């Protein structure tokens, strides 16, 4: 049995004082179903985190990352999260949400509160705990 943690690459995308987050699909069997999280995903075999984050952001929202930077790495027994950050240089309506339930530009207040309203879900949904921690670390950085 493979007890190695999975590696994922995720992107903090910011525009003015807001942060683009994905409302994850509300389906059982995925990490943080129905929670706000960051865009990104698993590294493919032989893929480096910087290549993976570019591919995942393109797959999930059709956005070509501009110059981006590594922020930090968050590791636990199950997942190693490679976190990058970059500006979001297009309007929300220029993105195509290909994965997830909704997306939105969350304010630092939303992130501190740990929840945000989704027009598509028509309800306030929570942030995933690790995603909230990463975002709070980034905001205070």
Secondary structure, DSSP 8 states (H G I E B T S, - for coil): -----EEEEEEEEEETTEEEEEE----TTSTTTT-EE-EEEE--TT--HHHHHHHHHHHHH-----S-EEEEEEE-SSEEEEEEEEE--S-GGGS---SSSEEEEEEHHHHHHTEEEETTTTEEEEB-HHHHHHHHHHHH-
